[in-house]
């Protein structure tokens, strides 16, 4: 039960896999979400999140109870399962907080022990405890606003002269109060802000009902031993939240959303030096964006690089009119505002090291900005002829989409409508150059790629919304030519058919999960199986777990009493190593659970017309063939 008296229940949600004991078989990691799990922009309490590790036979090894100080929702808990130190056993890394603990179980499913993570010494000295609950009530938030106003003249941006020195000026009022404010005057201004100013900006600004958010308290990153759940190291999460979102822009839009942009998290695994896996944890993408890469040597985390766009400066945090698009970092400012609700990892420039595709910008393997993509606004936009970033989007795909071009491509949809040059883009992954795209006056919310028409070379592209000003909606070729005004679904794809074409997973809410082929129709009806995340319709996991290159479908049953694993039974005449041997695909499985789950792709062109001479040999194949290519 929440502090507001609400009851909730649990369902299995995102999953990942890793060999935690070195026996050559994957263990399954299952995130359990409460029924009151929420998008980061929605007010309300949530229950705690649990992360379980199971053997393939269903034996529960341990549970990570993240506690009340990690909010439940797709944006909060990105968990990385990977062998980071090369000892043949996977570790688990994720964001934690006071109250996070490990519960170990015996073979019968009974608890053996439980242990909290280690609070950092400075936090213990400051009085923080595992019993603390930092979730804000409605009264807590009102008091938070009062205290923010009491300290207004001390705020770094006010001291620097970038923000108005009085709150009245921020709100467009004549000055009424003396500063520093008395508590009585701060309470009056807080009441005005909550009851008049915020609702005047948008009827959705119901800040008197704001509750359940976690805007204070320590934030950690913890490494757990994959086999036992034992805490190996806990460090401070970087970057910290800094504030409740005031400097992140959460108060400056018509929709005032404290705790929104500040609490957008991403994570991934990348072979940044071409040889060793690094963990990448990030925060922010609508405005400021920052990411840090860590190496794990089995004993401690070592920071490899830190990337930060810096603040996107404003002239008024309650109604900015500067409209700056870059952060104030001279080297990384262009990263701001370019992130997506996921990231991707790939060697985009062919140097043998993987890069971080951070939405519409790409971070090179050394932490520098490889590029940040944009274009000129067309007719019908907010400012025709002006240059603008491509901006944020909800779907991101990195693959060899067009086999007639060298290297990889990026297909992304964008949501900034008339303020962005494109509603979707296909970009050169090495340079960020837009190969083709189309303007959209509104948010293009979903997009997908795959070869659904095998007679047409290349992977096809499609999005969930009509693209305006060009006849380019529906199903497109890799070159951007229209194939059909209709298009397949956009929730998740799967390699299921024997001819290496792409199939689509459908079914949301209480619908049965199904696999559908664009030409042949329904190939699988998983009766009683359910997807996750509402309209997103995500399976728990799609991954090539058992070999032969086709992917398995992992879904929960209706009451989450079981995880089902479906595998294709159609015979194929195509022989290829398990996709998990491809570095791009393998790290993709590690990040598939991040925010809006996206499919994973190998580093080579994979479709019905595959060019086998372009398929790289895996390490296993290299050893078997003595390093020589086979015909």
Secondary structure, 3 states (H helix, E strand, C coil): CCCCCCCCCEEEEEEEEECCCCCCCCEEEEEEEECCCCCCCCCCCCCCCEEEEECCCCCEEEEEECCCCCCCCCCCCCCEEECCCCCCCCEEEEEECCCCEEEEECCCCCEEEEEECCCCHHHHHCCCCCCCCCECCHHHHHHHHHHHHHCHHHCHHHHCCCCCCCHHHHHCCCCCCCCCCCHHHHHHHHHHHHHHHHHHHCCCCCHHHCCCCECCCCCEEEEEECCCCCEEEEEECCCCCCCCCCCCCCCCCCCCCCCCHHHCEEEEEECCCCCCCEEEEEECCCCCCEEEEEEECCCCEEEEEEEECCCCCCCCCCCCCCCCCCCCCCCCHHHCCCCECCCEEECCCCCCCCEEEECCEEECCCCCEEEECEEECCCCCCCCCCEEECCCECCEEEECCCCCCCCCEEEEECCCHHHCCCCEEEEECCCCCEEEEECCCCCCCCEEEECCCCCCCCCEEEECCCCCCCCCCCEECCCCCEEECCCCCCCEEECCCCCCCCEEEECCCCCCEEEEECCCEEEEEECCEECECHHHCECCEEECCCCCCCCEEEEEECCCCCEEEECCCCCCCCCCCCHHHCHHHHHHHHHCCCCCCCCCCCCCCCCCCCCHHHCCCCHHHHHHCCCCCCC
